[in-house]
Amino acid sequence: MLDSNLTLPISQLNANWDGLGDYLLASGLGEKILTLYQNDPQEQIRPKFNDLFNAFTLPLPQVKVVILGQDPYPSDHAHGLAFSSALDEQVPKSLVNIITTLKCDFGQDYQPNILGVANLSPWVSQGVFLLNTRLTVNKGEPLSKEHDIWDDFINQVFLRLAKVDHLVYLLWGKYAQDYSQRIDANKNCIIKTVHPSPLSAYRGFFSSQCFKHTNAYLESQGKTPIKW
C-alpha cells in the first residue's frame, strides 16, 4: 500500500531549480501530484513516487544538454530520467535505438557510458538533463489522459533553462519539438529529430548524428563534451 504521508522534495527543487518547489505549492500542482499517487492503491503510476523528480537532482547551473522526450516508459523501467531504464531486462526499444545511434555516430565498437545496460545516470552526472514533456504515466497506457497536468510545470522549467546560455536542446519527437518556441535559437543549439521509438526512428533518428553534433557545439563553446 502506498504511504499516505507522501512529501514532495520542495527544498531540493528550490535549491537546485530556482524556486521550482515553491511553484509546485503555489500553483496547486503539488497537491494534484500527491492526489494522483494517493488515489493509486494498485500503484499503477510510473515512475514510482520516490523517483518522480530524479531528473532534477542535476542542478540548473550544471545543465549542458537537455534531452526532451514525450512521457515516461509505461512500465517498471521508468525511474524519472527520460529514456533511461531502471531495469536491465527487456531494454525499451527506444533506448536500444539510442544506443544504435551512438554507434552510428562514434563507431560500431563504441561502448556507451551507461550504468549496466540501460541506466543513463552517467550522462546526468555530466550535465545531461533527461526530461519528458510529462513526468507521469499509467502502467501500460502511454499518454494517459489523467496525467495531462504537466504543461505549466514544463513551461516553468523552460523559463529557468532560459537563464543558462549555450545549451544543446535535443528535441526528440513532435511533443518535444512543440517546445522549440520557448528556446532562444540565437543563444543555444537546437537539434530536432524524430522520436527514437521503433515507430519513427527509421525516419532519420539513426542518421541524425545528434550526439556528435552536440559534442561539437559544446566544444565550440569551451565546454567539455559528453562521454555518451
C-alpha positions as CSV (number, residue, x, y, z in Angstrom):
1,M,0.0,0.0,0.0
2,L,1.3,3.5,-0.9
3,D,2.3,5.7,2.0
4,S,-0.4,8.3,2.5
5,N,2.2,10.7,4.0
6,L,4.0,11.4,0.8
7,T,6.1,14.5,0.7
8,L,7.4,16.5,-2.3
9,P,11.1,17.4,-2.5
10,I,10.3,21.1,-2.2
11,S,13.6,22.2,-0.6
12,Q,15.7,20.3,-3.2
13,L,13.7,21.7,-6.1
14,N,14.0,25.2,-4.7
15,A,17.8,24.9,-4.2
16,N,18.6,23.1,-7.5
17,W,16.0,24.7,-9.7
18,D,15.5,28.4,-8.7
19,G,12.3,28.1,-6.6
20,L,10.6,25.4,-8.6
21,G,9.4,23.7,-5.4
22,D,7.6,26.9,-4.4
23,Y,5.9,26.9,-7.8
24,L,4.6,23.4,-7.2
25,L,3.0,24.6,-4.0
26,A,1.6,27.9,-5.2
27,S,0.2,26.5,-8.4
28,G,-1.6,23.6,-6.8
29,L,0.2,21.1,-9.0
30,G,1.9,19.7,-5.9
31,E,-1.5,18.8,-4.4
32,K,-2.6,17.3,-7.7
33,I,0.5,15.1,-7.9
34,L,0.0,13.9,-4.3
35,T,-3.7,13.2,-5.0
36,L,-2.8,11.1,-8.1
37,Y,-0.4,8.9,-6.2
38,Q,-2.5,8.6,-3.1
39,N,-5.5,7.5,-5.2
40,D,-3.5,4.8,-6.8
41,P,-3.8,1.8,-4.5
42,Q,-2.7,-0.6,-7.2
43,E,0.4,1.5,-7.7
44,Q,0.0,1.7,-11.5
45,I,1.5,5.2,-11.9
46,R,5.1,5.3,-13.3
47,P,7.6,6.3,-12.3
48,K,7.2,5.4,-8.6
49,F,6.7,8.5,-6.4
50,N,10.3,8.5,-5.0
51,D,11.7,8.6,-8.5
52,L,9.4,11.3,-9.9
53,F,11.9,14.2,-9.7
54,N,15.1,12.3,-10.2
55,A,16.0,14.4,-13.3
56,F,16.0,17.5,-11.0
57,T,18.9,16.2,-8.9
58,L,21.0,17.8,-11.6
59,P,21.3,21.5,-10.5
60,L,20.2,24.1,-13.1
61,P,23.7,25.8,-13.3
62,Q,25.3,22.4,-14.2
63,V,23.0,21.7,-17.2
64,K,24.8,21.5,-20.6
65,V,22.4,19.4,-22.6
66,V,18.6,19.0,-22.5
67,I,17.1,15.8,-24.0
68,L,13.4,16.2,-24.2
69,G,11.1,13.3,-24.9
70,Q,7.4,12.6,-24.6
71,D,6.3,10.7,-21.5
72,P,7.9,8.0,-19.2
73,Y,8.1,4.4,-20.1
74,P,4.6,2.9,-19.1
75,S,6.4,0.1,-17.3
76,D,8.7,-0.6,-14.4
77,H,11.6,0.7,-16.5
78,A,10.6,4.3,-15.7
79,H,12.7,5.9,-12.9
80,G,12.4,9.7,-13.5
81,L,15.1,10.1,-16.2
82,A,13.8,10.3,-19.7
83,F,14.8,7.3,-21.9
84,S,16.8,5.8,-19.1
85,S,15.8,2.4,-17.6
86,A,15.9,1.2,-14.0
87,L,15.9,-2.4,-15.3
88,D,18.4,-4.2,-17.5
89,E,15.9,-6.8,-18.6
90,Q,13.8,-6.2,-21.7
91,V,15.5,-2.9,-22.5
92,P,13.0,-0.5,-24.0
93,K,13.2,-0.3,-27.8
94,S,13.6,3.5,-27.8
95,L,16.8,3.1,-25.7
96,V,18.0,0.3,-28.0
97,N,17.7,2.7,-30.9
98,I,19.5,5.4,-28.9
99,I,22.4,3.1,-28.4
100,T,22.4,2.1,-32.0
101,T,22.6,5.8,-32.9
102,L,25.6,6.3,-30.6
103,K,27.3,3.5,-32.6
104,C,26.4,5.3,-35.8
105,D,28.0,8.5,-34.5
106,F,31.1,7.1,-32.9
107,G,31.7,3.7,-34.5
108,Q,30.4,0.2,-34.0
109,D,33.0,-0.6,-31.3
110,Y,31.8,2.3,-29.2
111,Q,30.9,1.3,-25.6
112,P,28.1,3.6,-24.3
113,N,28.8,5.2,-21.0
114,I,25.8,3.8,-19.1
115,L,25.2,2.0,-15.9
116,G,24.6,-1.7,-16.6
117,V,23.0,-1.9,-20.0
118,A,20.2,0.7,-19.7
119,N,20.7,3.3,-16.9
120,L,21.7,6.7,-18.2
121,S,22.7,8.2,-14.9
122,P,26.3,8.7,-16.0
123,W,25.0,11.2,-18.6
124,V,23.2,13.1,-15.8
125,S,26.4,13.5,-13.8
126,Q,28.0,15.2,-16.9
127,G,25.2,17.7,-17.2
128,V,22.6,16.0,-19.4
129,F,19.1,16.8,-18.2
130,L,16.8,13.9,-19.2
131,L,13.3,15.4,-19.3
132,N,9.9,14.4,-20.6
133,T,7.0,16.7,-21.5
134,R,5.0,14.7,-19.0
135,L,6.5,13.3,-15.8
136,T,3.9,10.6,-15.1
137,V,2.0,7.9,-16.9
138,N,-0.1,4.9,-16.1
139,K,1.5,1.5,-16.4
140,G,0.6,0.1,-19.9
141,E,-1.1,3.3,-21.0
142,P,1.2,5.8,-22.9
143,L,0.0,9.4,-22.8
144,S,-2.6,8.5,-20.1
145,K,-5.3,11.3,-20.1
146,E,-5.3,11.8,-16.3
147,H,-1.6,12.7,-16.5
148,D,-2.2,15.7,-18.8
149,I,-1.3,18.1,-15.9
150,W,2.3,18.9,-16.7
151,D,2.3,21.6,-19.3
152,D,2.6,24.6,-17.0
153,F,5.3,22.9,-14.9
154,I,7.4,22.2,-18.0
155,N,6.9,25.8,-19.1
156,Q,8.3,26.8,-15.7
157,V,11.3,24.5,-16.3
158,F,12.0,26.2,-19.6
159,L,11.8,29.6,-18.1
160,R,14.6,28.6,-15.8
161,L,16.6,26.9,-18.5
162,A,16.4,30.2,-20.4
163,K,18.7,31.7,-17.8
164,V,21.5,29.4,-18.9
165,D,23.1,30.2,-22.3
166,H,24.8,27.9,-24.8
167,L,22.8,24.7,-24.0
168,V,22.1,22.0,-26.5
169,Y,18.5,21.0,-26.8
170,L,17.8,17.6,-28.3
171,L,14.1,17.6,-29.1
172,W,13.0,14.1,-29.9
173,G,9.6,13.8,-31.5
174,K,6.6,16.1,-32.1
175,Y,5.7,16.6,-28.4
176,A,9.2,17.7,-27.6
177,Q,9.6,19.9,-30.7
178,D,6.5,21.9,-29.7
179,Y,8.7,23.4,-27.1
180,S,11.2,24.8,-29.6
181,Q,9.4,28.2,-29.5
182,R,10.5,28.5,-25.8
183,I,14.2,28.3,-26.7
184,D,16.3,31.2,-27.9
185,A,17.9,29.8,-31.0
186,N,20.5,32.6,-31.1
187,K,21.9,31.6,-27.7
188,N,21.6,27.8,-27.9
189,C,21.8,24.9,-30.2
190,I,18.6,23.2,-31.1
191,I,18.7,19.8,-32.7
192,K,15.3,18.3,-33.8
193,T,14.8,14.7,-34.7
194,V,12.1,12.1,-34.8
195,H,11.4,10.2,-31.7
196,P,13.7,7.1,-31.2
197,S,10.7,4.9,-30.9
198,P,10.6,2.0,-33.4
199,L,7.6,3.7,-35.0
200,S,9.7,6.6,-36.1
201,A,13.4,6.1,-35.6
202,Y,13.9,4.8,-39.2
203,R,12.8,8.2,-40.5
204,G,16.0,9.9,-39.6
205,F,17.0,9.3,-36.0
206,F,19.8,6.8,-36.8
207,S,21.4,9.2,-39.3
208,S,20.8,12.4,-37.3
209,Q,24.3,12.4,-35.8
210,C,22.7,14.2,-32.9
211,F,25.3,13.1,-30.3
212,K,28.2,14.0,-32.5
213,H,26.7,17.5,-33.3
214,T,26.0,18.0,-29.6
215,N,29.6,17.5,-28.6
216,A,30.9,19.6,-31.5
217,Y,28.7,22.5,-30.2
218,L,29.8,22.1,-26.6
219,E,33.5,22.1,-27.7
220,S,32.8,25.3,-29.7
221,Q,31.6,26.9,-26.5
222,G,34.6,25.8,-24.5
223,K,32.7,23.1,-22.6
224,T,33.7,19.5,-22.0
225,P,31.9,17.2,-24.5
226,I,29.7,14.4,-23.1
227,K,31.0,10.9,-22.8
228,W,27.8,9.3,-24.0
